[in-house]
Amino acid sequence: MTVNPKIEKLNDPEELRNGVLSIIKENSPVSDTEILRQIKEQIEVVDFKILAYPEIEKLRAKRNELEPDSEEAKQLNKRTEKFKLNAKHYSVLTIEQLLKIAKENSLGLCKNQDFIYLFNRYYWLIINKDTFQVFLGEVAEKMGVDNISAKHYQFREHLYKQFLTA
C-alpha cells in the first residue's frame, strides 16, 4: 500500500481551512434535532398485523397459493380478518421497533427515571418531553399509523408513556 499525500493542498489556505472545518464538524457534538432526524431516516413502514400476530404470515402465504375465489381462500381471508389491531398494539409495537432501530444503528436513545436522553457522540442530552412526543408521533406515522391517530395528543402521550416503560 502506497500513501501519496497531496502536499500541494497544504499550501492552499482555503483548502487547508476546509479540511480543518470538516474534521471539526465530523468530530463535534450533534444536536438533538439532528439525532432525531437521523433516527427518523431509518424508519420504514412496518406491517403491524404481522408484528402483533406472526401467524398471519403463514395464513397469507397459504392463501396466496390458492385460487382467489376458492372456498379455502375465502375461509383464510375470514380468519385473517379476525385479527384486529387497536391503539395498544400500535403504541407497543411502534416503541419496540423504534428501540430496535436505534440499537441496530448505534443511535443513543434511552430513558433514565422519567427523562429521555440522546447521545450526541460526547455526552447525553436530555430531550424535552413535548419535542419527544412530537417525534414519536412522526415515527409512528412513518411506520404506517394513520396520520390522524399519529398526530392525536392522547396517542402521542401513550407512545411517550410506553417508551418510559419499555
Secondary structure, DSSP 4 states (H G I P E B T S, - for coil): ------GGGGG-HHHHHHHHHHHHHHTSPPPHHHHHHHHHHH-----HHHHH-THHHHHHHHHHTS-TTSHHHHHHHHHHHT----HHHHHHHHHHHHHHHHHHTT--EEEETTEEEEE-SSSEEEEPHHHHHHHHHHHHHHHT--HHHHH-HHHHHHHHHHHHH-
